[in-house]
Amino acid sequence: MSLGELFHFARMLSKAGPSLEDVLNKEKKPCIYVGMVCVLEAYQGQGYMRKVMDLAFAEGDRLGIPVVLDTDAKSKCDKYVHLGMKLYGTRDLGPGGTLYDLVRYPKKAE
């Protein structure tokens, strides 16, 4: 992605409205925000995304706080839902697409 494309994407994000992380921060509610999960193509399908997310989920459970993230594709959203996250909402990027805000609330200790 070129620098110009990055600035354009940042402008689209700012017009899409606040993310779930923004909402929680404004309400002074702590959360774990997963900024980006990237797996090299050669390693995809081997469970690495699940391992990373399991680390975040375990820490969220330990601290009693939600884990949140956003993604830009329905197919990615579906993968996170499969891992136990819930779709919190969507944000329209116009011709740039849609952002999907996801959350996983902490599991209660038994």
All heavy atoms as an XYZ file, in Angstrom:
855
protein
N       0.857     -1.167      0.000
C       0.000      0.000      0.000
C       0.907      1.235      0.000
O       1.802      1.350      0.834
C      -0.919     -0.032      1.232
C      -1.903      1.094      1.289
S      -3.008      1.028      2.739
C      -4.229     -0.121      2.190
N       0.654      2.137     -0.908
C       1.454      3.358     -0.979
C       1.066      4.305      0.156
O       0.016      4.148      0.789
C       1.247      4.048     -2.326
O      -0.044      4.641     -2.368
N       1.897      5.305      0.377
C       1.622      6.280      1.421
C       0.313      7.015      1.131
O      -0.495      7.238      2.029
C       2.788      7.259      1.548
C       2.737      8.231      2.706
C       2.626      7.497      4.026
C       3.959      9.127      2.700
N       0.082      7.365     -0.129
C      -1.165      8.029     -0.516
C      -2.379      7.162     -0.243
O      -3.406      7.639      0.249
N      -2.271      5.870     -0.560
C      -3.378      4.942     -0.304
C      -3.622      4.787      1.192
O      -4.763      4.688      1.628
C      -3.071      3.571     -0.931
C      -3.090      3.574     -2.440
C      -2.553      2.273     -3.037
O      -1.635      1.666     -2.438
O      -3.059      1.885     -4.098
N      -2.555      4.802      1.963
C      -2.679      4.698      3.415
C      -3.408      5.914      3.980
O      -4.307      5.779      4.814
C      -1.298      4.555      4.049
C      -1.256      4.264      5.531
C      -1.971      2.966      5.855
C       0.182      4.194      6.002
N      -3.060      7.116      3.507
C      -3.751      8.324      3.952
C      -5.218      8.299      3.539
O      -6.102      8.692      4.308
C      -3.072      9.585      3.410
C      -1.825      9.952      4.141
C      -0.650     10.181      3.452
C      -1.812     10.069      5.523
C       0.513     10.518      4.127
C      -0.654     10.414      6.213
C       0.514     10.630      5.506
N      -5.497      7.831      2.328
C      -6.883      7.735      1.852
C      -7.676      6.777      2.745
O      -8.812      7.071      3.140
C      -6.917      7.281      0.395
C      -8.281      7.092     -0.149
N      -9.138      8.148     -0.413
C      -8.978      5.970     -0.464
C     -10.287      7.682     -0.867
N     -10.212      6.359     -0.899
N      -7.085      5.644      3.080
C      -7.754      4.669      3.938
C      -8.014      5.265      5.322
O      -9.089      5.089      5.896
C      -6.911      3.393      4.042
C      -7.573      2.298      4.813
C      -8.693      1.642      4.318
C      -7.077      1.910      6.050
C      -9.308      0.635      5.039
C      -7.690      0.896      6.773
C      -8.808      0.260      6.264
N      -7.034      5.998      5.863
C      -7.208      6.634      7.176
C      -8.350      7.645      7.142
O      -9.136      7.736      8.090
C      -5.912      7.302      7.608
N      -8.486      8.393      6.052
C      -9.598      9.347      5.924
C     -10.934      8.610      5.889
O     -11.908      9.046      6.505
C      -9.441     10.209      4.669
C      -8.501     11.382      4.851
C      -8.605     12.364      3.698
N      -8.305     11.770      2.399
C      -7.099     11.701      1.851
N      -6.065     12.193      2.487
N      -6.924     11.149      0.674
N     -10.995      7.495      5.161
C     -12.238      6.712      5.101
C     -12.593      6.190      6.487
O     -13.761      6.203      6.873
C     -12.110      5.556      4.107
C     -12.113      6.001      2.674
S     -12.214      4.664      1.446
C     -11.306      3.344      2.140
N     -11.609      5.720      7.235
C     -11.860      5.213      8.586
C     -12.438      6.295      9.484
O     -13.372      6.043     10.246
C     -10.574      4.680      9.211
C     -10.089      3.320      8.765
C      -8.772      2.982      9.455
C     -11.103      2.250      9.009
N     -11.900      7.498      9.376
C     -12.384      8.575     10.240
C     -13.827      8.948      9.908
O     -14.575      9.363     10.780
C     -11.479      9.796     10.135
O     -11.570     10.378      8.850
N     -14.236      8.765      8.663
C     -15.614      9.081      8.263
C     -16.588      7.959      8.598
O     -17.795      8.176      8.598
C     -15.669      9.370      6.758
C     -14.961     10.640      6.367
C     -15.022     10.874      4.872
C     -14.237     12.125      4.500
N     -14.263     12.363      3.059
N     -16.072      6.769      8.893
C     -16.931      5.603      9.143
C     -17.554      5.624     10.529
O     -18.444      4.852     10.820
C     -16.138      4.308      8.951
N     -17.090      6.512     11.386
C     -17.628      6.571     12.738
C     -16.739      5.843     13.717
O     -15.766      5.194     13.347
N     -17.079      5.953     15.002
C     -16.228      5.374     16.042
C     -16.263      3.848     16.034
O     -17.296      3.234     15.785
C     -16.813      5.933     17.336
C     -18.226      6.260     17.011
C     -18.251      6.630     15.556
N     -15.114      3.266     16.312
C     -15.029      1.817     16.452
C     -15.528      1.412     17.835
O     -15.710      2.257     18.717
C     -13.574      1.365     16.280
O     -12.793      1.812     17.375
N     -15.705      0.135     18.043
C     -16.088     -0.361     19.364
C     -15.005     -0.005     20.386
O     -15.310      0.381     21.511
C     -16.322     -1.872     19.326
C     -16.640     -2.539     20.659
C     -17.839     -1.884     21.338
C     -16.873     -4.026     20.452
N     -13.750     -0.089     19.981
C     -12.661      0.300     20.887
C     -12.810      1.766     21.285
O     -12.651      2.121     22.453
C     -11.304      0.074     20.229
C     -10.160      0.478     21.140
C      -8.834      0.653     20.435
O      -8.811      0.876     19.214
O      -7.820      0.587     21.144
N     -13.125      2.637     20.315
C     -13.325      4.059     20.613
C     -14.453      4.252     21.622
O     -14.340      5.048     22.551
C     -13.659      4.846     19.336
C     -12.517      4.881     18.333
O     -11.342      4.768     18.752
O     -12.805      5.023     17.129
N     -15.555      3.537     21.417
C     -16.711      3.645     22.318
C     -16.327      3.226     23.731
O     -16.633      3.922     24.705
C     -17.898      2.801     21.788
C     -19.018      2.719     22.817
C     -18.414      3.362     20.467
N     -15.636      2.090     23.847
C     -15.237      1.608     25.173
C     -14.255      2.560     25.832
O     -14.341      2.821     27.039
C     -14.654      0.197     25.073
C     -15.649     -0.897     24.687
C     -14.924     -2.214     24.441
C     -16.734     -1.061     25.734
N     -13.307      3.083     25.053
C     -12.344      4.041     25.612
C     -13.051      5.297     26.114
O     -12.726      5.812     27.185
C     -11.282      4.406     24.586
C     -10.246      3.319     24.400
O     -10.059      2.467     25.258
N      -9.586      3.332     23.262
N     -14.020      5.797     25.349
C     -14.759      6.999     25.758
C     -15.523      6.749     27.055
O     -15.635      7.631     27.900
C     -15.715      7.420     24.651
C     -16.418      8.731     24.926
C     -17.259      9.183     23.759
C     -17.896     10.519     24.086
N     -18.714     11.014     23.002
N     -16.042      5.519     27.205
C     -16.770      5.151     28.421
C     -15.824      4.744     29.545
O     -16.272      4.341     30.617
C     -17.745      4.013     28.114
C     -18.841      4.389     27.139
C     -19.713      3.206     26.738
O     -19.435      2.052     27.161
O     -20.674      3.432     25.983
N     -14.521      4.816     29.280
C     -13.479      4.434     30.249
C     -13.615      2.974     30.694
O     -13.378      2.638     31.858
C     -13.462      5.387     31.434
C     -13.237      6.834     31.009
C     -12.628      7.639     32.104
C     -12.428      9.086     31.746
N     -11.721      9.427     30.574
N     -14.006      2.121     29.740
C     -14.096      0.681     29.993
C     -12.898      0.016     29.320
O     -12.689      0.180     28.126
C     -15.397      0.118     29.428
C     -16.630      0.645     30.132
C     -17.887      0.056     29.550
C     -19.113      0.579     30.268
N     -20.351      0.085     29.655
N     -12.104     -0.723     30.077
C     -10.921     -1.348     29.485
C     -11.281     -2.475     28.525
O     -12.331     -3.111     28.650
C     -10.165     -1.890     30.708
C     -11.216     -2.105     31.735
C     -12.270     -1.043     31.485
N     -10.403     -2.698     27.574
C     -10.562     -3.806     26.635
C      -9.189     -4.149     26.078
O      -8.238     -3.390     26.233
C     -11.523     -3.447     25.499
S     -10.894     -2.191     24.362
N      -9.115     -5.302     25.457
C      -7.921     -5.675     24.709
C      -8.278     -5.478     23.247
O      -9.247     -6.071     22.754
C      -7.519     -7.135     24.962
C      -7.069     -7.303     26.410
C      -6.420     -7.569     23.993
C      -6.793     -8.734     26.812
N      -7.531     -4.620     22.562
C      -7.774     -4.373     21.144
C      -6.723     -5.127     20.340
O      -5.522     -4.920     20.528
C      -7.712     -2.883     20.823
C      -7.852     -2.608     19.350
C      -9.075     -2.768     18.706
C      -6.761     -2.209     18.592
C      -9.215     -2.541     17.359
C      -6.888     -1.977     17.236
C      -8.114     -2.146     16.622
O      -8.236     -1.926     15.281
N      -7.174     -6.003     19.471
C      -6.279     -6.732     18.580
C      -6.197     -5.902     17.303
O      -7.169     -5.801     16.558
C      -6.799     -8.153     18.294
C      -5.873     -8.876     17.319
C      -6.940     -8.945     19.592
N      -5.034     -5.279     17.091
C      -4.883     -4.344     15.982
C      -4.839     -4.997     14.626
O      -5.474     -4.532     13.682
N      -4.109     -6.070     14.486
C      -4.005     -6.709     13.184
C      -3.410     -8.095     13.369
O      -2.421     -8.256     14.082
C      -3.106     -5.879     12.262
C      -3.094     -6.371     10.845
S      -2.029     -5.385      9.756
C      -2.821     -3.795      9.800
N      -4.026     -9.059     12.731
C      -3.483    -10.418     12.739
C      -3.140    -10.756     11.292
O      -4.022    -10.778     10.437
C      -4.502    -11.447     13.287
C      -3.920    -12.854     13.240
C      -4.918    -11.088     14.701
N      -1.865    -10.947     11.032
C      -1.414    -11.289      9.681
C      -0.667    -12.614      9.746
O       0.209    -12.793     10.582
C      -0.472    -10.223      9.137
S      -1.226     -8.610      8.957
N      -1.033    -13.517      8.855
C      -0.354    -14.799      8.761
C       0.149    -14.930      7.326
O      -0.631    -14.789      6.379
C      -1.308    -15.969      9.106
C      -0.594    -17.308      8.952
C      -1.859    -15.817     10.509
N       1.442    -15.151      7.172
C       1.994    -15.337      5.834
C       1.251    -16.456      5.114
O       0.846    -17.455      5.735
C       3.480    -15.676      5.908
C       4.410    -14.562      6.383
C       5.815    -15.092      6.592
C       4.413    -13.423      5.386
N       1.091    -16.287      3.831
C       0.318    -17.246      3.040
C       0.819    -18.681      3.215
O       0.026    -19.619      3.307
C       0.366    -16.850      1.558
C      -0.625    -17.601      0.715
C      -0.722    -17.077     -0.704
O      -0.334    -15.924     -0.958
O      -1.197    -17.838     -1.551
N       2.124    -18.852      3.299
C       2.691    -20.199      3.444
C       2.261    -20.882      4.738
O       2.301    -22.104      4.846
C       4.219    -20.133      3.382
N       1.839    -20.088      5.737
C       1.469    -20.637      7.044
C      -0.035    -20.602      7.309
O      -0.481    -21.019      8.373
C       2.211    -19.886      8.159
C       3.708    -20.044      8.050
C       4.477    -19.053      7.459
C       4.336    -21.194      8.499
C       5.848    -19.209      7.334
C       5.702    -21.358      8.385
C       6.455    -20.358      7.796
O       7.810    -20.515      7.676
N      -0.803    -20.109      6.350
C      -2.251    -20.037      6.539
C      -2.846    -21.441      6.564
O      -2.329    -22.371      5.954
C      -2.891    -19.197      5.432
C      -2.526    -17.734      5.574
C      -3.076    -16.863      4.466
O      -3.819    -17.317      3.609
N      -2.708    -15.591      4.495
N      -3.917    -21.579      7.333
C      -4.590    -22.872      7.442
C      -3.939    -23.816      8.432
O      -4.297    -24.992      8.501
N      -2.971    -23.331      9.209
C      -2.263    -24.177     10.163
C      -2.580    -23.815     11.613
O      -1.919    -24.290     12.535
C      -0.755    -24.092      9.909
C      -0.370    -24.599      8.523
C       1.112    -24.488      8.266
O       1.936    -24.679      9.166
N       1.475    -24.167      7.039
N      -3.568    -22.946     11.826
C      -4.022    -22.644     13.177
C      -3.304    -21.508     13.877
O      -3.506    -21.294     15.071
N      -2.489    -20.751     13.163
C      -1.751    -19.667     13.813
C      -2.665    -18.526     14.250
O      -2.458    -17.938     15.311
C      -0.628    -19.152     12.910
C       0.497    -20.150     12.777
C       0.679    -20.863     11.599
C       1.357    -20.395     13.842
C       1.710    -21.798     11.488
C       2.380    -21.319     13.744
C       2.547    -22.017     12.561
O       3.552    -22.932     12.464
N      -3.664    -18.180     13.444
C      -4.593    -17.116     13.839
C      -5.310    -17.517     15.126
O      -5.451    -16.717     16.042
C      -5.622    -16.829     12.737
C      -6.583    -15.702     13.106
S      -7.819    -15.355     11.854
C      -9.030    -16.599     12.231
N      -5.733    -18.769     15.208
C      -6.412    -19.256     16.418
C      -5.492    -19.139     17.627
O      -5.911    -18.727     18.704
C      -6.867    -20.704     16.239
C      -7.504    -21.280     17.513
C      -7.952    -22.711     17.348
N      -9.043    -22.828     16.423
C     -10.334    -22.649     16.729
N     -10.662    -22.316     17.966
N     -11.267    -22.793     15.835
N      -4.217    -19.495     17.468
C      -3.278    -19.417     18.589
C      -3.122    -17.982     19.086
O      -3.108    -17.739     20.303
C      -1.925    -20.006     18.191
C      -1.962    -21.509     18.025
C      -0.633    -22.055     17.556
C      -0.768    -23.555     17.310
N       0.487    -24.156     16.872
N      -3.005    -17.043     18.158
C      -2.881    -15.636     18.548
C      -4.142    -15.171     19.266
O      -4.079    -14.519     20.316
C      -2.599    -14.753     17.311
C      -2.750    -13.276     17.637
C      -1.213    -15.046     16.761
N      -5.286    -15.501     18.713
C      -6.548    -15.073     19.309
C      -6.767    -15.756     20.656
O      -7.279    -15.130     21.586
C      -7.714    -15.322     18.361
C      -7.654    -14.487     17.086
S      -7.431    -12.709     17.354
C      -8.914    -12.314     18.271
N      -6.382    -17.017     20.785
C      -6.513    -17.710     22.076
C      -5.699    -17.014     23.163
O      -6.131    -16.950     24.322
C      -6.102    -19.179     21.960
C      -7.165    -20.046     21.290
O      -8.315    -19.574     21.126
O      -6.842    -21.194     20.925
N      -4.526    -16.477     22.797
C      -3.734    -15.714     23.766
C      -4.495    -14.469     24.222
O      -4.560    -14.168     25.424
C      -2.395    -15.298     23.156
C      -1.369    -16.401     22.939
C      -0.209    -15.873     22.094
C      -0.858    -16.932     24.256
N      -5.075    -13.749     23.263
C      -5.847    -12.543     23.610
C      -7.072    -12.912     24.442
O      -7.392    -12.238     25.430
C      -6.260    -11.800     22.339
N      -7.772    -13.990     24.064
C      -8.966    -14.412     24.808
C      -8.608    -14.820     26.239
O      -9.324    -14.479     27.182
C      -9.660    -15.585     24.111
C     -10.219    -15.271     22.751
C     -10.471    -16.292     21.859
C     -10.510    -13.974     22.349
C     -11.009    -16.030     20.605
C     -11.038    -13.697     21.104
C     -11.288    -14.733     20.230
N      -7.500    -15.538     26.404
C      -7.085    -15.973     27.745
C      -6.765    -14.754     28.622
O      -7.136    -14.714     29.802
C      -5.874    -16.900     27.652
N      -6.107    -13.763     28.046
C      -5.778    -12.559     28.814
C      -7.051    -11.779     29.135
O      -7.206    -11.256     30.241
C      -4.783    -11.692     28.037
C      -4.215    -10.553     28.828
C      -3.332    -10.960     30.004
O      -3.078    -12.161     30.240
O      -2.893    -10.039     30.721
N      -7.977    -11.695     28.178
C      -9.259    -11.041     28.436
C     -10.021    -11.738     29.557
O     -10.600    -11.081     30.429
N     -10.027    -13.068     29.537
C     -10.692    -13.836     30.600
C     -10.020    -13.582     31.947
O     -10.681    -13.388     32.969
C     -10.660    -15.334     30.287
C     -11.552    -15.720     29.117
O     -12.412    -14.905     28.703
O     -11.377    -16.840     28.597
N      -8.670    -13.576     31.947
C      -7.924    -13.379     33.186
C      -8.217    -12.003     33.788
O      -8.413    -11.874     35.000
C      -6.422    -13.518     32.921
C      -5.563    -13.452     34.170
C      -4.070    -13.527     33.854
N      -3.551    -12.304     33.291
C      -3.262    -11.197     33.983
N      -3.467    -11.164     35.290
N      -2.772    -10.140     33.387
N      -8.290    -10.991     32.928
C      -8.526     -9.625     33.397
C     -10.013     -9.286     33.534
O     -10.369     -8.252     34.102
C      -7.867     -8.628     32.437
C      -6.346     -8.702     32.346
C      -5.836     -7.820     31.210
C      -5.713     -8.313     33.671
N     -10.866    -10.142     32.973
C     -12.306     -9.880     33.018
C     -12.733     -8.741     32.102
O     -13.652     -7.995     32.434
N     -12.057     -8.611     30.953
C     -12.378     -7.538     30.011
C     -12.588     -8.108     28.609
O     -12.064     -9.174     28.285
C     -11.281     -6.445     29.985
C      -9.929     -7.019     29.558
C     -11.172     -5.758     31.335
C      -8.831     -5.972     29.410
N     -13.353     -7.418     27.761
C     -13.601     -7.922     26.416
C     -12.385     -7.774     25.501
O     -11.528     -6.918     25.708
C     -14.764     -7.063     25.916
C     -14.694     -5.806     26.696
C     -14.101     -6.188     28.030
N     -12.357     -8.623     24.489
C     -11.380     -8.533     23.403
C     -12.135     -7.999     22.199
O     -13.198     -8.532     21.854
C     -10.763     -9.912     23.090
C      -9.847     -9.833     21.872
C     -10.021    -10.461     24.300
N     -11.616     -6.944     21.567
C     -12.285     -6.350     20.416
C     -11.314     -6.248     19.248
O     -10.106     -6.175     19.420
C     -12.881     -4.960     20.745
C     -13.908     -5.045     21.844
C     -11.809     -3.961     21.117
N     -11.884     -6.266     18.057
C     -11.115     -6.034     16.841
C     -12.069     -5.613     15.746
O     -13.288     -5.756     15.871
C     -10.297     -7.261     16.435
C     -11.000     -8.559     16.028
C     -11.490     -8.508     14.590
C     -10.034     -9.705     16.164
N     -11.491     -5.078     14.681
C     -12.293     -4.799     13.498
C     -11.568     -5.372     12.295
O     -10.358     -5.540     12.296
C     -12.593     -3.305     13.328
C     -11.377     -2.413     13.459
O     -10.295     -2.780     12.968
O     -11.508     -1.336     14.049
N     -12.347     -5.715     11.297
C     -11.788     -6.280     10.078
C     -12.552     -5.730      8.884
O     -13.666     -5.233      9.030
C     -11.811     -7.830     10.114
O     -11.055     -8.343      9.016
C     -13.218     -8.378     10.081
N     -11.948     -5.867      7.716
C     -12.497     -5.229      6.530
C     -13.146     -6.187      5.538
O     -13.494     -5.773      4.436
C     -11.403     -4.444      5.818
C     -10.268     -5.337      5.328
O     -10.180     -6.507      5.761
O      -9.456     -4.859      4.517
N     -13.318     -7.435      5.894
C     -13.901     -8.394      4.949
C     -14.857     -9.341      5.669
O     -14.570     -9.799      6.768
C     -12.802     -9.200      4.251
N     -15.965     -9.629      5.039
C     -16.965    -10.543      5.609
C     -16.355    -11.913      5.863
O     -16.629    -12.541      6.887
C     -18.172    -10.632      4.670
C     -19.259    -11.572      5.148
C     -20.013    -11.006      6.332
C     -21.252    -11.801      6.631
N     -21.109    -12.676      7.778
N     -15.515    -12.383      4.955
C     -14.901    -13.704      5.135
C     -14.026    -13.739      6.390
O     -14.016    -14.728      7.125
C     -14.086    -14.099      3.907
O     -13.045    -13.162      3.683
N     -13.297    -12.651      6.656
C     -12.486    -12.578      7.874
C     -13.387    -12.491      9.104
O     -13.118    -13.125     10.126
C     -11.556    -11.366      7.825
C     -10.490    -11.446      6.751
C      -9.697    -10.152      6.719
C      -8.789    -10.074      5.517
N      -8.111     -8.761      5.424
N     -14.449    -11.718      8.989
C     -15.418    -11.598     10.078
C     -15.941    -12.981     10.459
O     -15.998    -13.332     11.630
C     -16.557    -10.678      9.649
S     -17.904    -10.561     10.830
N     -16.303    -13.762      9.451
C     -16.831    -15.106      9.693
C     -15.820    -15.985     10.424
O     -16.193    -16.795     11.276
C     -17.248    -15.763      8.377
C     -18.436    -15.071      7.727
O     -19.158    -14.311      8.419
O     -18.645    -15.269      6.511
N     -14.533    -15.839     10.099
C     -13.497    -16.633     10.779
C     -13.422    -16.270     12.263
O     -13.293    -17.139     13.119
C     -12.140    -16.426     10.111
C     -12.043    -17.081      8.754
C     -10.706    -16.829      8.109
C     -10.696    -17.426      6.709
N      -9.428    -17.170      6.024
N     -13.511    -14.964     12.568
C     -13.462    -14.546     13.968
C     -14.710    -14.991     14.728
O     -14.628    -15.380     15.895
C     -13.270    -13.032     14.075
C     -11.888    -12.588     13.647
C     -11.705    -11.792     12.519
C     -10.763    -12.968     14.366
C     -10.431    -11.383     12.138
C      -9.486    -12.573     13.976
C      -9.340    -11.779     12.860
O      -8.081    -11.383     12.482
N     -15.863    -14.974     14.063
C     -17.091    -15.472     14.687
C     -16.933    -16.961     14.985
O     -17.323    -17.436     16.053
C     -18.321    -15.186     13.790
C     -19.541    -15.950     14.273
C     -18.604    -13.681     13.747
N     -16.329    -17.695     14.068
C     -16.083    -19.125     14.262
C     -15.198    -19.367     15.491
O     -15.341    -20.386     16.179
C     -15.428    -19.720     13.009
C     -15.096    -21.166     13.124
N     -16.053    -22.150     13.071
C     -13.913    -21.793     13.314
C     -15.467    -23.323     13.216
N     -14.173    -23.140     13.368
N     -14.312    -18.412     15.802
C     -13.432    -18.541     16.970
C     -14.115    -18.132     18.275
O     -13.512    -18.227     19.337
C     -12.169    -17.695     16.780
C     -11.233    -18.124     15.657
C     -10.047    -17.167     15.566
C     -10.744    -19.553     15.852
N     -15.353    -17.649     18.192
C     -16.090    -17.316     19.403
C     -16.414    -15.847     19.582
O     -16.991    -15.460     20.598
N     -16.037    -15.017     18.606
C     -16.366    -13.596     18.714
C     -17.781    -13.363     18.205
O     -18.345    -14.199     17.506
C     -15.364    -12.758     17.915
C     -13.936    -12.918     18.438
S     -12.802    -11.688     17.789
C     -13.138    -10.342     18.925
N     -18.341    -12.223     18.572
C     -19.684    -11.848     18.122
C     -19.566    -10.556     17.320
O     -18.796     -9.663     17.668
C     -20.604    -11.624     19.309
C     -20.884    -12.885     20.105
C     -21.923    -12.614     21.168
C     -22.233    -13.734     22.082
N     -22.092    -15.060     21.755
N     -20.370    -10.482     16.263
C     -20.421     -9.260     15.463
C     -21.153     -8.205     16.265
O     -22.317     -8.367     16.611
C     -21.119     -9.515     14.135
C     -21.251     -8.296     13.208
C     -19.879     -7.762     12.819
C     -22.059     -8.670     11.977
N     -20.450     -7.122     16.591
C     -21.028     -6.033     17.377
C     -21.753     -5.051     16.460
O     -22.792     -4.527     16.808
C     -19.920     -5.336     18.160
C     -20.396     -4.176     18.983
C     -20.954     -4.378     20.239
C     -20.300     -2.869     18.510
C     -21.397     -3.317     21.000
C     -20.736     -1.798     19.266
C     -21.293     -2.029     20.506
O     -21.728     -0.969     21.260
N     -21.180     -4.801     15.299
C     -21.778     -3.856     14.366
C     -20.903     -3.683     13.146
O     -19.814     -4.246     13.051
N     -21.391     -2.894     12.204
C     -20.639     -2.616     10.992
C     -20.530     -1.101     10.809
O     -21.341     -0.341     11.330
C     -21.312     -3.224      9.747
O     -22.624     -2.681      9.622
C     -21.380     -4.741      9.841
N     -19.502     -0.708     10.065
C     -19.307      0.698      9.726
C     -19.090      0.788      8.224
O     -18.284      0.052      7.655
C     -18.101      1.275     10.475
C     -18.374      1.387     11.969
C     -17.199      1.934     12.737
N     -16.196      0.880     12.901
C     -14.891      1.094     12.910
N     -14.405      2.298     12.753
N     -14.057      0.091     13.079
N     -19.817      1.698      7.586
C     -19.770      1.847      6.138
C     -18.603      2.733      5.728
O     -18.476      3.861      6.196
C     -21.094      2.455      5.661
C     -21.178      2.570      4.153
O     -20.383      1.906      3.452
O     -22.042      3.325      3.674
N     -17.765      2.197      4.843
C     -16.652      2.965      4.306
C     -16.980      3.527      2.926
O     -16.088      3.974      2.215
C     -15.399      2.093      4.203
C     -14.794      1.606      5.504
C     -13.645      0.652      5.225
C     -14.331      2.769      6.352
N     -18.244      3.478      2.537
C     -18.621      3.935      1.201
C     -18.079      2.967      0.167
O     -18.108      1.756      0.371
N     -17.521      3.495     -0.922
C     -16.997      2.602     -1.967
C     -15.822      1.761     -1.489
O     -15.453      0.785     -2.118
C     -16.551      3.549     -3.080
C     -16.860      4.920     -2.654
C     -17.426      4.900     -1.277
N     -15.228      2.149     -0.334
C     -14.105      1.399      0.217
C     -14.504      0.115      0.903
O     -13.660     -0.680      1.280
N     -15.809     -0.111      1.112
C     -16.257     -1.348      1.731
C     -16.900     -1.151      3.089
O     -17.455     -0.092      3.384
N     -16.774     -2.161      3.910
C     -17.407     -2.203      5.222
C     -16.388     -2.652      6.255
O     -15.556     -3.516      5.973
C     -18.591     -3.206      5.203
O     -19.519     -2.791      4.212
C     -19.285     -3.294      6.541
N     -16.478     -2.074      7.428
C     -15.690     -2.555      8.561
C     -16.624     -3.319      9.490
O     -17.748     -2.890      9.739
C     -15.059     -1.397      9.332
C     -13.813     -0.785      8.738
C     -13.363      0.404      9.569
C     -12.696     -1.799      8.638
N     -16.149     -4.437      9.999
C     -16.917     -5.291     10.901
C     -16.274     -5.195     12.282
O     -15.100     -5.521     12.447
C     -16.902     -6.735     10.408
C     -17.480     -6.883      9.027
C     -16.693     -6.706      7.891
C     -18.822     -7.178      8.852
C     -17.238     -6.819      6.626
C     -19.370     -7.295      7.589
C     -18.568     -7.104      6.479
O     -19.106     -7.207      5.222
N     -17.033     -4.724     13.269
C     -16.551     -4.631     14.648
C     -16.977     -5.891     15.389
O     -18.163     -6.236     15.407
C     -17.143     -3.403     15.343
C     -16.579     -2.109     14.799
O     -15.343     -1.952     14.821
O     -17.361     -1.254     14.356
N     -16.003     -6.565     15.995
C     -16.259     -7.824     16.693
C     -15.827     -7.731     18.143
O     -14.922     -6.979     18.494
C     -15.500     -8.959     16.001
C     -15.986     -9.219     14.576
C     -14.858     -9.114     13.599
C     -16.665    -10.554     14.493
N     -16.478     -8.527     18.990
C     -16.164     -8.546     20.412
C     -16.283     -9.966     20.951
O     -17.104    -10.754     20.470
C     -17.093     -7.580     21.201
C     -18.549     -8.001     21.094
C     -16.678     -7.467     22.659
N     -15.448    -10.272     21.910
C     -15.585    -11.502     22.693
C     -15.525    -11.074     24.151
O     -14.525    -10.525     24.611
C     -14.485    -12.500     22.414
C     -14.672    -13.786     23.254
C     -13.459    -14.676     23.135
N     -13.546    -15.838     23.981
C     -13.142    -15.886     25.247
N     -12.668    -14.819     25.847
N     -13.196    -17.011     25.926
N     -16.637    -11.276     24.836
C     -16.707    -10.931     26.262
C     -16.006    -12.009     27.067
O     -15.986    -13.176     26.674
C     -18.169    -10.738     26.688
C     -18.799     -9.545     26.028
C     -19.658     -9.691     24.956
C     -18.505     -8.248     26.465
C     -20.218     -8.579     24.329
C     -19.063     -7.147     25.857
C     -19.916     -7.321     24.787
O     -20.454     -6.222     24.167
N     -15.456    -11.655     28.209
C     -14.724    -12.642     29.011
C     -15.634    -13.734     29.533
O     -16.800    -13.494     29.849
C     -14.145    -11.818     30.164
C     -14.988    -10.598     30.248
C     -15.491    -10.341     28.858
N     -15.063    -14.920     29.596
C     -15.788    -16.042     30.200
C     -15.609    -15.948     31.697
O     -14.554    -15.586     32.194
C     -15.246    -17.367     29.677
C     -15.556    -17.561     28.209
C     -15.173    -18.941     27.753
C     -15.610    -19.098     26.305
N     -15.256    -20.377     25.752
N     -16.665    -16.279     32.405
C     -16.631    -16.246     33.872
C     -15.800    -17.416     34.379
O     -15.899    -18.529     33.868
C     -18.044    -16.339     34.439
C     -19.005    -15.312     33.892
C     -18.839    -13.996     34.586
C     -19.937    -13.064     34.142
N     -19.576    -11.718     33.976
N     -14.985    -17.169     35.388
C     -14.229    -18.238     36.023
C     -15.191    -19.142     36.773
O     -16.108    -18.681     37.428
C     -13.180    -17.665     36.977
N     -14.968    -20.437     36.642
C     -15.883    -21.390     37.293
C     -15.285    -21.944     38.552
O     -14.163    -22.055     38.790
C     -16.216    -22.514     36.318
C     -16.962    -21.973     35.113
C     -17.209    -23.036     34.049
O     -17.364    -24.209     34.407
O     -17.233    -22.672     32.892
